[in-house]
Amino acid sequence: MVESTILEQVDVAAVKARVETVVDYLDRVILGKTDVIRQTIVALLAKGHVLIEDVPGVGKTTLAKSLSDILECRFQRISFTSDLMPSDILGITIFDRETSRFVFQEGPVFTNILLADELNRTTPKTQSAFLEAMEAGQVTIEKTTYPLPEPFLVMATQNPLEFSGTFPLPVSQLDRFLMRIEVGYPDRDYEEKMLVQYRDKRPSDLVEETVPISEVRVWQNAVPKMRVEATLVSYIARLAEKTREHSNIHLGVSPRASLALQRAAQARALLSGRSFCIPDDIQSLVGPVWAHRLILKNQIGIGTQAHHQAVETLQEIVSETPVPV
């Protein structure tokens, strides 16, 4: 009775219509990449973060900046280099001579959408400080805690072709990203359309209607209210268990990964205009949410190649697991 009352407070159809405004705009900016756009929006709704591993020039920065344009929110970009220090990201306390007090100067992490460009090029110390802030949603400097703005979405990138001078993220840190996705090259037709469209325009010129950032907070608060039946809860648990028992998987997914998949499925249900999850919500997100968390026994290479192998293993597990009806 309580659950039904909560669900009645969420106008799922109205939320879907407003979220589609964002999706439609991004569809016109990043041509032919609807799946990538929807996965990014799912991460935003689920209060997660996204790791994008792809070659330069396919639209990673444009996607992040365009999302901030339509949401009218703060955007920051950090280019991660080997000499970047934690204070360059989080902020620093300085002495103000006029007031004779120490004052905290916020770093670029205090934003709504943060593009962490080539995260694997900075040192483990800086990576760790950044990812802890990303996970906790707050920064602690000199024993004082400062909350980060809400919503807060990190879109981190990695170049899958260049590994010289990089510091690969360990699995414990990769686990903090809700999803790992690829953008990929556009089809020829979409690339031709892009060449015509951006001959005399910028992505920001395509904005017809903006969405207040306050609405995003409403959407995020609605996500946990999407119903997940007991059979789907068992389905997620069975899939997770099979990753831990699979003959070719050295390290299966953690309980955090199971929670992440459930929350992502709830976000996808809301994006689809439903107040309840269905098996397809889970099946379509298993790869993006779980593949980067696995360590395979017979892993081939690193980066994209290893990720594709993990996705194939997960698809095998999904195909062998009975689907609840």
Disulfide bonds with the S-S distance in Angstrom:
none
